[in-house]
Amino acid sequence: MPSVLSDPRFDERSFILALDKDPLQLEMTSMLLKRDGHEPITTSDPDAAFQMLGTQQIDLVLLDASFPRHDGHRVGQHIRQLKPTMPIVVVSERRDDDRVVRSLLEFADDFVAKPFVPRELLARIHAVLRRAGLAHSTRGVDGSIVVGEISLNRHLMQASIGGKVIGLTPRELSLLAVLMTNPDRVLSRSQIVRLAWGHEFSGCLKTVDVCVQRLRKKMTPHLVGPDYIQAVRGFGYKLESRKRQMVPSRLHLEAAAATA
């Protein structure tokens, strides 16, 4: 069976933590992930998984939803608390619609029912990694992060749109980096503060709104399409990475009219 990730655009290795009560299932999953170019880390112990999340590089968690001594739903919630931006794919024999919806709303990024077709599982893992900004398709050849028109070189701490460098402050660059490495994921203001500026940040959460406004003001004139950074009422912000119809923005039209 050809790998869904055999395309050289997607050859970046990802470290995937597989957490399943069945050792045989873990062994099979590990072989599948290795064959597809991933680096699997496996365990049947949720407590061990929590420790690994704090000490090892993990790019995605593949979580079995049922454990004899643990509630899989609570395990997922705890992982989300430990790692607010960690991609999580739930694998379960249960097909209870209400439970699946609840998991997807509270902590999971996707759901795969057992027994699953290996190709489907790999495709879903890749899709979640891509949305999380971990797939090679969102990386530039120089290690930069690329989302649509926006490129961020983290070595130079320099952002550009359509090849034009945008002058951003260190705080704005840190905010943009967090949003671009978590595309299509809603981040709360407190999560943004912690991930972008650290626990020592002494400002208030309103600072996030101000910084987003300044970032948008600097970026919008250079964008061909709508603003990438979207406010999610009652939650926070997200940066959209989906392919969008390139409709000129209002500022683009005004600039074109002024130079006509």
Secondary structure, DSSP 8 states (H G I E B T S, - for coil): ---TT-SGGG----EEEEE-S-HHHHHHHHHHHHHTT-EEEEES-HHHHHHHHHHS--SEEEEESB-SSSBHHHHHHHHHHH-TT--EEEEES---HHHHHHHHHHT-SEEEESS--HHHHHHHHHHHHHHTT-SGGGB-TTS-EEETTEEEETTTTEEEETTEEE---HHHHHHHHHHHTSTT--EEHHHHHHHHH-TT--S-THHHHHHHHHHHHHHGGG-SSS-SEEEETTTEEEE--S-------HHHHHHHHHH-
